[in-house]
């Protein structure tokens, strides 16, 4: 166990903030549990009570521009939805969710609104990065050919999500546990599919990632955005596990108590598998059984096929199923972000 951590409190760079919409101008703060809060660069909001949301806004594209995680739709501009990223949260305008809706806002900090030009790749990119937190937001214009893109992390990314901004394409997803020969799509339930035109069969490096000629990641004159993460001990981890079909399911050691966990079936599946999203704000106690889906407009629900316990040093699967996150023999990828490293974490 490390004696010191780059991120001793995950809430200083990532949070899952709950709020109730007032239907109009509103400020949301992430300074919970004694933290001073942080300025987010990626805000992903979802209504817990209706089919509204799954909207991603970021500081590089501009606060007013959003993409929808379950949709192929191009970027939409709404100057009255999210209006600003603040030092401890974000502001909404008159295009806010309707009055009385319960909302979750997942937030990550990159460069706190600052960007730089990155020339490490064959295409120049614009990057906002927090190397300490292992997260960068990258934009560029595709050339319609094989290319490399600078990500600014200074470390090899384990997860990359790419979306076309000005065209209707899927959310191409690279994950270290799937490798560079193909991928999955955040808006779809499909299992891993081989496709050398996604990432050129090339593993990302500490300076660039590769895109091929697949139209989802590289169409001529297409503007793109990528969200890139590299693991940070005690704060973030990206890996996989094998389901056992039992309520005494597999335990995944992360070295921290997770705040947010995303799980997706990648291979060996009998049925299609969604991108399941859990957090300790919506579920402060175990079982952690409130789940929302990145690939669906559905509201928060208790899914009998998707139960986990969030522990001081990881998470444990508690579901028995052929649909959700613990089919016997199937492989699942995950991304997890911390409340606290194991050294400082309490059991729930």
Residue, then its C-alpha position, 0 to 999 in steps of 0.5 A: x500500500x502506498x504511503x502517499x497518494x497524488x489524490x488523497x480525496x477523490x472528491x477534489x477532482x471527481x464527484x457525483x452531485x445530487x440536486x433537485x432542478x428548479x426549472x430555471x437559473x440554478x447553481x450546483x455546487x460539489x463542495x460536499x463533506x467538507x471539501x472546498x469543491x473543484x472546477x469541473x471540465x466534464x459535466x455529465x447530467x442525468x435525470x433520475x426521475x424521467x427520461x431526460x438527460x445523459x448530456x455531456x458538456x465540457x469546457x473545451x467544446x464550451x459549456x453550452x454544447x452537449x452530446x447525448x451518451x445514448x444517441x449518435x446525434x451531433x452536438x447541440x448548442x443550448x446557451x440556456x442549459x449549462x451556462x458556466x463551469x464554476x470554482x465549485x460546480x456549475x450553473x444552469x440557465x432557463x433551459x434547465x431540467x423541469x421543476x422538481x426533477x431529481x438530477x445527478x451530475x457526474x463531474x471530472x476535472x481536467x485543466x480547469x478551463x485552460x487548453x493548449x495546442x498539442x503537436x505530438x500526433x500527426x494531427x494537432x489537437x487541443x487539450x485540457x489536461x489534469x495529469x495528477x488526476x489522469x484525465x484529459x479532454x481532446x478535440x481535433x478535426x479528422x483527416x479521414x485517414x490513419x492518424x495519431x492524436x496527442x492526449x497530453x496525459x504524459x502516461x498511457x491512457x487505459x480508457x478513451x471515449x471518442x465522439x464525432x461533434x458535427x455528425x451522427x456517429x457512435x461513441x467509440x470506446x477503447x479500454x485497456x482490457x479489450x485491447x487495440x484490435x477493436x472496441x465497443x460503443x458507449x451508446x450501444x449494448x453490443x459486445x466487443x467487436x474486432x475492427x482494426x480501422x478503429x485504433x489501427x491495432x496500435x496501443x496508445x502511448x504516453x503521448x498519443x493514441x491512434x485512430x484508423x479509418x472507421x467513420x466513427x473516429x475519423x471522417x474527413x473534416x469531422x470534428x471530434x472530442x475524446x475523453x481520456x483516462x489513465x489510472x492513478x493509484x488510490x484514485x482510478x482503475x480500469x480493468x476486467x473481471x469474469x462473472x460467476x453467476x452467483x450472488x457471492x460474485x467476484x470481488x474486484x480490488x481497486x485499492x480505494x473505496x469507489x465513488x463511481x463505477x461503470x461496468x459493461x459486458x464485453x465478451x461471452x454474453x448470452x444477451x446484450x449488456x448495457x453500460x451500468x452506472x453506479x455511484x455512492x451519492x445515489x446509493x450511500x449504503x449497500x446494496x448498491x442497486x440503483x443503476x442508470x445506463x449510459x446507453x439508455x434514456x431510462x430513469x434511475x431504477x433498482x435493477x435486479x440484474x445489477x447489484x454490487x457492494x461498494x467496499x473500502x478497497x473495491x467492489x463485489x458483485x451481488x447479482x445473479x443473471x444472464x442479462x446484467x453484470x455477472x453472467x457466469x463465464x462472461x467478461x466485463x470491463x469496468x472504470x472506477x473512481x475513488x472517494x478515498x484510497x483504501x488507507x483512508x477509507x471506511x467500510x459502508 
